[in-house]
Amino acid sequence: MSRALPKYNKRRVAIIGGAVAVALTGAVVVNTALAGESKSGATTNAQTLAAGPGTIVCPDVTSKLPTIPASAKAEVDRNLALLQTQIQEANTRLQNTVGQGGPNFVQNAILGPLKDKRISTVNRIATAIGRTAAKPTGLDALAPCALNGGGAAAPAAGNNGNAGNNGNAGNNANNGNAGNNNAGNNGNNNAGNAGNAGAVGTITCPDVASQLPAVPASAKAEVDRNLALLQTQINEANTRLKNTVGQGGPNFVQNAILGPLQGKRESTIDRIAISIGRKGTKPQGLNVLAACTLNK
């Protein structure tokens, strides 16, 4: 025979049942929220991975060359392969430096030095062809490369004001730093930097003239012109060093000044060696003189 439950037992059952229902409802809400968060996170990650730094693309040199003499084919092929290696190295560096530097980092630290290397390489190609046939001209126009897709490198942390500057690689680097959250740096005339002019140091480079062999008379004018250009490059680098005090991060001088300067010097030194080699023994190993240092 069944017995009716006391009233207080009925109340306990009702309370316990209500608590279980609330707990189940809460679990459903939490699980739904987590599922939504996971989906949102996955979408964000997919978008982040999709937005890569882009790819460096360069004009094709091979298709612009005239008929290559048999005597020059090996040297031309070697330098054409070097052009491809240079592009691959630049793309690798692009991938490895995402987020470094400011809005002009890619132009100053990757595209600029790449252009200088390509100038030197296409000049060697033209010289090799010109030894036994008509030397091709205008190949230097194929040296500049561009960043295709992805835009310029993302600005470094702290440069939040530069978000709108992505893709402006190559624009005037001395734009006053507007948007860098450094109101006092507009025009680089920050009074606080006035005392730093003497503290920026000086860029010094190995002397090239003293390391040259006897220069043939027929090459003297070209060699002298390129030696003068080496000094001009140093002067320009020192001027930029003073005009960019306080810009960029700890690697700014290396990436934006010393690196591009080394690329320019390599190209100029190669031209000197080629000039001497036309009528004499081409000097070897001069590229070790290309790297410069910052002395404070």
Salt bridges, closest charged atoms under 4 A:
GLU75 OE1 - ARG131 NH1 2.99
ASP77 OD2 - LYS73 NZ 2.73
GLU222 OE1 - ARG278 NH1 3.14
ASP224 OD2 - LYS220 NZ 2.74
ASP270 OD2 - ARG124 NH1 2.79
